[in-house]
Amino acid sequence: TESRRLSLQDRVAQARIYKVWTGPAWGSADGWRLEIATAIIGGDKNSRLYQRLVVRDRLATDVELGTEALEISGMTYLEVSLAPGADGARVEAVVDEELQRFIAKGPTPAEIERMRTQHRAGFLRDIEQVGGMGGQAGVLAESMVYGGSPDFYQRELAAYAAATAPDIRRAAA
C-alpha cells in the first residue's frame, strides 16, 4: 500500500536502479495488456525508455521494463544501468516522466502493431520446439495447469490481437 525505498552500496562499475510494482495475475486480460505496455515503454532497443535514456540523453547504458505474471499476482519490474557519472535522481525523473506520458497519451497504433507482431513471431518461434518452457509441451502444460484447459494459450493470442490503445493505457495506469 505504500512505496518503499532501499539503497545498497557495493564496489561495482555501474550504479543500477530497480523498481518493482505488483501487477495482474497470470492469465488475466490486464496482464496481457500490461505486457504490451511494458514492451512498448522499455522492452527493447526501440522502446521509449531505451531511446530516451540510452540513445538521446545518454544517461544509461541499458534499460529493461517487463512483467512477470505469476499465479496469484504478477510483478512489473524496471532495471536501468546508469551511464558513468549519470545522476540517479535525474534518471529516475526521466523514467517517471516517460511512464506518465505513456499513461496520459497511450501507445501509438504503430507501437501496438510492432508489439503484436513481435509477440506472435516469438510465440510461433517458441512452439517450433516440442519440449522446453516455450515449446509445445510447455505451452500446453502451462495452459492446463494455470488456465484449466490445454488451449488456454489461445485466449492470450486473442487478447493481444484485440487490445486497444485505451485498454493498454488503462492497464499501464
Salt bridges, closest charged atoms under 4 A:
ASP30 OD1 - ARG33 NH1 3.13
ASP30 OD1 - ARG170 NH1 3.27
ASP44 OD2 - ARG114 NH1 3.55
ASP57 OD2 - ARG52 NE 2.90
ASP57 OD1 - ARG56 NE 3.13
GLU79 OE2 - ARG16 NH1 3.69
GLU92 OE2 - ARG5 NH2 2.75
GLU92 OE2 - LYS19 NZ 3.58
ASP96 OD1 - LYS19 NZ 2.91
GLU97 OE2 - ARG52 NH1 2.99
GLU97 OE2 - ARG101 NH2 3.19
GLU98 OE2 - ARG52 NH1 2.73
GLU98 OE2 - ARG101 NH1 2.57
GLU111 OE1 - ARG48 NH2 2.75
GLU113 OE1 - ARG116 NH1 3.76
GLU156 OE2 - HIS119 NE2 2.95
ASP167 OD2 - ARG33 NE 3.89
